[in-house]
């Protein structure tokens, strides 16, 4: 009996498809010689359906970083597709920690919708010639 239970648990765990939205890279250190830093992140939609995502740039404390800009903030991706997004960060100080976050926009045709959010953390360092 115990073997049947273990077999069920293992096969369920190993055969269950697990997927989650993702950003690549999740961490990076950027060096810039200008008053702006840039990072390109890859946004991935692993879901079997088209999905909409909102992207934002945030300070290290989680507050919105309004001075930063993204090449696209609201994107729609087909199933199992990815795209790249460019974030431009103004460098008011020599070192800046920030996050790029992506959140799913819920599909309200389903009653039990979960809003997923994932953030990558980055550091930008401004160097002089």
N, C-alpha and C positions, 0 to 999 in steps of 0.2 A: 504494500500500500504506500509506504513512504517513497519507494522508487517511482511510482506513478506520479506522485505529487511533485517530486523533484524533476522528473521528466517534463511534466506540464509546465512548470515554472521556467525551466531552462529553454524549452522550445518556444515558449511565448516570448521570453525576453530576447532570444536570438533572432526570431523571425519577425518581430514587430518592427514596422518601418518607423524610424524616428527621424524627424526632419525639423530644422529650425532655420529661420532667417539668419543671415550672417553678413558681417562686414569683414573684408580682408584688406589690409592687415588689421588685427585687433589692437596692436601696439606698435608704435614707431617713434623714432627720434629723428627730427628733421633739422638740418643745418641750412641757414640762409645767410646771404650777404647783402640782402636788401631790406626794405622796411615791411616786406610781406613774406609769409611762408605759404607753401602750397603742399597739399597731399592729395593723392588720388586713391580713393577707396573703391573696392569692388562690392557691389550690393548683390546679394544672391537671394532668389526666390525658389526654395526647394519644394514648395507646395504643389499639389497636382492641379491647381486652378490658378487663374490669373489673380494677382494680388496688387493692391495699392499700398505704397509706403510713403510716409512723411519723413524727411530728413532734417536734422537741425544740428547746429554747432553750439556747444555749451562750454562755459568756463569749468575749471576743475571742481568748483563747488556745486555744479549742477545748474546754475542759473543760465538763461539764454545769452549767447554771445552775439548780440545784434550787429556788431561791426563786421563780423565775419560773413563771407558769402559762399554760396554753394552753386555749382553749375545748374543743378536742378534740386528743388526741395520736395516736390510732389511727383512721384514716379509710379508708373503702372508697369508691372513686369508679367510676361507670360509665364506659364508653368515651367519650372526647372530652367529658368533663364537668369542671366546676370547682366549687369551694366556697370559702367564706372562713373563715379561722381568726383568732381574736383572741388576741394575746399580751399579757399584763400583766407589766410589769417593775418590780420594786421599786427605788426610787432611794435607795440608801444613801449615794451620793456625788453630787456636782453633775453629773457627766458620766459616762455609761455606754455602752460599746461592747459590742454583743452580736450574735449570729446566730440566725436561725430556720432550722432545717434540716429537710429532708424526705428520707426514705429509702424505697425500695421494699422491700416484704416479698416475698421470693422465692416463686415458685410452684413447689413441689417436684415437680410432675408432669412438669416438663421437666428434662432432665439438665444442660443448659448455661444456668443462670440467672445473670444479672448483677444485682448489687445496685447500683442507681443512687442517688446522693445529690447534692443540690443545697442550697446555703445562701445566704441573703440576709444582708447585713451592714447593721446599723443603729446609729445613735447617738442617745441620748436625753440631753437637757439639761434640768436642773431650774432654773427661774428663780423669782425671788421677786417678789411684787407690789410 
